[in-house]
């Protein structure tokens, strides 16, 4: 079998296992509030853990930590603040991208002098 088919089988099995395991192990409703909160927030934590490194390195060319790193950090801060203030997803993304572009332009202008 090819490497791609093996990877697809592993991903399908993992996805299936994650969805079936709670049904198989928990026969009745979970009463513990801590466990309920844990299961509620797990998808958000996993998504944040997978997304955050890409956010930091999104504006760096070829992975080096140049001044572009600053634009990614500031854009992430703007996104977090606007999300904290319960702005919409499209507005949060737009403000983050606008911040990254503005910081990049300012850095490019400052370097040219």
C-alpha positions in Angstrom: 0.0 0.0 0.0 1.1 3.5 -0.6 2.0 5.9 2.1 -1.0 8.1 1.3 -3.4 5.2 1.7 -1.9 4.3 5.1 -2.1 7.9 6.3 -5.8 8.0 5.2 -6.6 4.8 7.1 -4.9 6.1 10.2 -6.7 9.5 10.0 -10.0 7.8 9.4 -9.5 5.4 12.3 -8.5 8.2 14.6 -11.5 10.3 13.7 -13.8 7.3 14.1 -12.3 6.4 17.5 -12.7 9.9 18.8 -16.4 10.0 17.9 -17.2 6.5 19.0 -15.2 6.3 22.3 -17.5 8.6 24.3 -20.6 6.5 23.2 -18.8 3.3 24.1 -17.4 4.4 27.5 -20.1 6.7 28.9 -23.5 4.8 29.1 -25.3 7.5 31.2 -25.3 11.3 31.3 -22.2 12.8 32.9 -23.1 14.6 36.1 -19.7 16.0 37.1 -19.5 19.7 36.1 -15.7 19.6 35.8 -15.8 16.8 33.3 -18.6 18.5 31.4 -16.6 21.7 31.2 -13.5 19.7 30.2 -15.3 18.1 27.3 -16.9 21.4 26.3 -13.6 23.3 26.0 -11.4 20.5 24.5 -12.3 21.3 20.8 -11.4 25.0 21.4 -8.1 24.2 23.1 -7.1 21.8 20.3 -8.0 24.3 17.6 -6.0 27.0 19.4 -3.0 24.7 19.8 -3.1 23.8 16.1 -3.7 27.4 14.9 -1.5 29.6 17.1 1.9 28.5 15.7 0.7 29.2 12.2 -0.5 32.6 13.3 2.9 33.5 14.7 4.8 32.4 11.6 2.2 33.6 9.0 4.1 36.8 8.1 7.6 35.5 8.3 9.3 34.7 4.9 10.8 31.2 4.9 10.5 30.8 8.7 13.1 33.3 9.9 12.4 35.6 12.8 12.7 38.9 11.1 10.7 42.1 11.9 7.8 40.4 10.3 7.4 38.5 13.6 6.2 41.8 15.1 3.3 42.2 12.7 2.1 38.7 13.4 2.2 39.3 17.2 0.4 42.6 16.9 -2.2 41.2 14.5 -2.9 38.3 17.0 -3.3 40.8 19.8 -5.8 42.9 17.8 -7.7 39.7 16.9 -7.8 38.6 20.6 -8.9 42.0 21.8 -11.7 42.3 19.2 -12.8 38.7 19.8 -12.9 39.5 23.6 -15.2 42.4 22.8 -17.5 39.9 21.0 -17.0 41.2 17.5 -18.0 39.0 14.6 -15.6 36.4 13.1 -15.3 38.3 9.8 -14.6 41.6 11.5 -12.0 39.9 13.8 -10.2 38.4 10.8 -10.4 41.6 8.8 -8.9 43.7 11.7 -6.1 41.2 12.2 -5.2 41.1 8.5 -5.4 44.9 8.3 -3.1 45.2 11.4 -0.6 42.9 9.9 -0.5 44.8 6.6 -0.3 48.1 8.3 2.6 47.0 10.5 4.4 45.5 7.5 4.0 48.8 5.6 5.3 50.8 8.6 8.3 48.4 9.0 9.1 48.6 5.3 8.9 52.4 5.5 11.1 52.6 8.5 13.7 50.2 7.0 13.9 52.3 3.8 15.2 55.3 5.7 
